[in-house]
Amino acid sequence: MDLFEYQGKELFARVGVKVPRGRMATTTAEAWSAAAELGGRVVVKAQVQVGGRGKAGGIKLAEGPDEAAARASEILGMDIKGHVVHRLWIEQASEIAAEYYASFTLDRAAKKHLALVSAKGGMDIEAVAAESPEALARLHIDPVIGLTNWQASELVYRAGLDRATARKSAAALRSLYDAFVSLDCDLVEVNPLILTGEGEILALDAKVTLDSNAFFRHPDFESFREAFTVDPIEAMARERDLNFIKLDGSVGIIGNGAGLVMSTLDLVSLVGGSASNFLDVGGGAGEETMKSALEVLTHDPSVRVVLINIFGGITRCDQVTGGIIEAARILDLPWPLVVRLDGTNAEQARVMLAEVASDRIVPAATMREAAEKAVALAGEG
Amino acid sequence: MAIFVDESTRLVVQGLTGSQGRFHGFRNRAYGTNLVAGVTPGKGGTDLGGVPIFDTVSEAVEATGANTAMTFVPPAFAADGILEAAAAEGIRLIVAITEGIPAQDEARVYNYIQQTSRTPLIGPNCPGLISPGKCNVGITPGEITMAGPVGVVSRSGTLTYQAIHELTMRGLGQSTSVGIGGDPVPGTTFVDVLERFEADPETKAVVLIGEIGGSAEEEAADFIRENLSKPVIGYVAGFTAPPGKKMGHAGAIISGSSGTAAAKKEALENAGVTVVDDPTLIGEAVADRMRHLTSDV
């Protein structure tokens, strides 16, 4: 789960990573109070999950509360690359002596943690990596041992950070790494990590991606979700433990297993159609899950036909079919269904389907045939 | 021959007394797998359907000669379960089915095992593996498989079944089908499995099923180009998947590629892999490459 900057900074502060003092605001009045409370010069920052907000005018300096409120009214509601600003982060302005870049993530190929540190912070780090790779220090960290003191210093010197404040930078890197591990993050990225005029190291930005698989260790992290504007259908699907993503087309897709569902989307596109969603019912889906999934799709007006593609492993095709037939009976489904099933108990399922086959429930023998029939029924292709 | 599991496999299931472990453990036994023990702390000394239950993996190994452990332990305890199996002398393969293990746990477990017992680990978050006619460890439906010369390796669960199904429909049996799982730190990679398929005389061709994200397919492509003498047929899922909300830049800097399906397909094709864009064409593509194989001889 990708956090907003203010959420990342809240977590940073909790585990001892130094950040400027700040307050979240959703209205100009809140922005005024935040600036008054913080005192002095502040920065008003749009909270959007997209890069380049500074260039887009989403980050402004303000001298005192009145100016902060004025800047807030300009930024709130602003559209930054398709992201509308609903929240602001107001923080004490920092005096910047140097801007660094630091990140910790998992290098999937090496299967170790990877630290990336550069003295060229505050700019597009992908461009730095491409144009002057030597400016980006990389170091693998053994997850069993963690980032050691010597590695933190090594990173500081190799990246060319200010030598006079090297101990503080190394300590900052260690505390960022501790945050990365103790908060179960997939990514911690700070750009810029700054050296202030007073020689302090502060995280001026925070890109934090949390691993939702680890939420059982951090039950309070669930509440971060409340800040995200989610599609109401996505929210409904989540409540039902269905993995749903809204897409732009008109063919509704229900399948079991992320790979099979992705493959079904691809096939629909290959035969000239486009999917209106990704919906994975997961392993072991029974009647109720299938009914529930179909009900979710009835709330999406862009759906014109629904393609159900099930390959039974744990999932039993006869149970799935029972759910489909039951849903069709009680839900008054507004669109036809194309159904393809294989695997565990598929024979029984096909007999069940054949009995109810009509222009509303259309059986298909293969994935390809199912995709073709669905796209034809959607009036695409 | 087959790879990883065969008639010599003696299986201990961690979490055999739970609902999932029980269902699949006994399904594996019904297939013909030699299920010798279950482990559930606190239930040692009991018996489930004729299978003795032990408190610890090492006790199970000592009493029954178990050599393969399958983990059905819930995510919060799975990392510990895998470490326990790795520490048990005599366990030569661990298959972790559990889905939802935190990535930090997976990274620690993987590296720790590499530094200690070096026991091969398949998964986590995988369907397991099957050597048709010999042994099934995991949740692959045995009925759709048949014994034969095609090795299958896949990051996806149900898509693996789809691939097996296409092969079986065409009369192309499988030597072993290995689901390596889609998690960020899989214990076994495409490369590990390809290496074993190359060395297995019974495997004549390989089907590789990839998906978007990471760079495992690109690494597999490099390995295939340099080391594989057997034909490989590939499929990559996710061409039309919506681009994820990628926030940080570190991932792209590490892999140097976007992890897109198109990039993976291209890398595999450049390594001589026949990549189909429709999973229902997998069987035909394998038959085609194998025909050329026999005509070459």
Contacts between the chains, C-beta under 8 A, distances in Angstrom:
chain1	res1	chain2	res2	distance
A	2	B	245	5.8
A	2	B	247	4.6
A	49	B	245	6.3
A	49	B	247	6.0
A	103	B	248	6.3
A	103	B	249	7.8
A	103	B	250	4.3
A	104	B	250	8.0
A	105	B	248	7.0
A	105	B	250	4.4
A	105	B	251	6.5
A	105	B	254	7.3
A	106	B	103	6.2
A	106	B	107	6.0
A	106	B	184	5.8
A	106	B	185	7.1
A	107	B	254	5.2
A	108	B	184	5.4
A	108	B	185	7.0
A	108	B	214	4.7
A	108	B	215	6.8
A	108	B	216	7.5
A	108	B	254	7.8
A	108	B	255	7.6
A	109	B	214	7.7
A	109	B	215	5.5
A	109	B	216	7.9
A	109	B	219	6.3
A	109	B	254	7.4
A	109	B	255	7.1
A	111	B	107	6.6
A	111	B	110	5.5
A	111	B	111	6.8
A	111	B	185	5.4
A	112	B	107	7.3
A	112	B	111	6.8
A	113	B	107	6.9
A	114	B	250	7.3
A	114	B	254	6.1
A	116	B	250	5.7
A	116	B	253	6.5
A	124	B	249	8.0
A	125	B	249	5.2
A	125	B	253	7.1
A	126	B	249	4.9
A	126	B	252	6.2
A	126	B	253	6.2
A	129	B	249	7.9
A	129	B	253	4.6
A	136	B	253	7.4
A	142	B	111	5.8
A	143	B	104	7.0
A	143	B	107	4.0
A	143	B	108	4.7
A	143	B	111	5.3
A	144	B	108	5.6
A	144	B	111	4.9
A	144	B	112	5.1
A	144	B	115	6.8
A	181	B	104	6.0
A	184	B	102	5.5
A	184	B	103	7.6
A	184	B	104	5.4
A	186	B	103	6.1
A	186	B	184	7.7
A	187	B	247	7.2
A	187	B	248	4.5
A	187	B	250	6.1
A	187	B	251	7.3
A	189	B	247	7.7
A	189	B	248	4.0
A	189	B	249	7.0
A	189	B	250	5.8
A	207	B	247	5.1
A	207	B	248	4.8
A	209	B	247	6.2
A	209	B	248	6.7
A	211	B	102	5.5
A	211	B	103	5.1
A	211	B	104	7.0
A	213	B	75	6.5
A	213	B	100	4.8
A	213	B	101	6.4
A	213	B	102	4.8
A	213	B	103	6.8
A	214	B	102	3.7
A	214	B	103	7.7
A	214	B	104	6.8
A	214	B	105	7.8
A	216	B	75	7.1
A	216	B	76	5.3
A	217	B	76	7.9
A	217	B	102	7.3
A	245	B	242	6.1
A	247	B	242	6.2
A	255	B	158	7.5
A	256	B	158	5.6
A	257	B	156	6.4
A	257	B	157	4.8
A	257	B	158	3.1
A	257	B	159	6.6
A	258	B	156	6.9
A	258	B	182	7.1
A	258	B	211	7.7
A	259	B	154	7.7
A	259	B	155	7.1
A	259	B	156	2.5
A	259	B	157	6.6
A	259	B	158	6.2
A	259	B	159	3.6
A	259	B	160	7.8
A	259	B	182	7.3
A	259	B	209	7.2
A	259	B	211	5.4
A	259	B	237	5.1
A	260	B	156	7.0
A	260	B	157	7.9
A	260	B	158	3.9
A	260	B	159	5.0
A	260	B	162	6.3
A	260	B	237	7.9
A	262	B	211	6.4
A	262	B	212	7.3
A	262	B	237	4.2
A	262	B	238	4.5
A	262	B	240	7.9
A	262	B	241	5.3
A	263	B	159	5.7
A	263	B	162	7.3
A	263	B	235	7.8
A	263	B	237	4.3
A	263	B	279	5.5
A	265	B	240	4.7
A	265	B	241	6.6
A	266	B	237	6.4
A	266	B	238	7.1
A	266	B	239	4.6
A	266	B	240	5.3
A	266	B	261	7.7
A	266	B	277	7.2
A	267	B	278	6.0
A	267	B	279	7.6
A	268	B	240	7.8
A	269	B	239	7.0
A	269	B	240	4.5
A	270	B	277	6.2
A	270	B	278	6.3
A	274	B	240	7.8
A	275	B	240	7.0
A	278	B	241	7.3
A	278	B	242	7.5
A	283	B	99	7.9
A	283	B	139	7.6
A	283	B	157	7.2
A	311	B	158	4.5
A	311	B	159	8.0
A	311	B	161	4.8
A	311	B	162	5.4
A	311	B	165	7.3
A	312	B	141	6.8
A	313	B	127	6.6
A	313	B	139	5.4
A	313	B	140	6.6
A	313	B	141	5.1
A	313	B	157	6.7
A	313	B	158	6.4
A	313	B	161	5.6
A	314	B	23	7.8
A	314	B	24	7.6
A	314	B	139	5.6
A	342	B	144	7.6
A	342	B	161	7.7
A	342	B	162	7.5
A	342	B	165	5.7
A	343	B	141	5.4
A	343	B	144	6.2
A	343	B	161	5.8
A	343	B	165	7.3
A	344	B	141	5.2
A	344	B	143	7.4
A	366	B	280	5.3
A	367	B	162	7.2
A	367	B	278	7.8
A	367	B	279	6.4
A	367	B	280	5.4
A	368	B	278	6.1
A	368	B	280	4.6
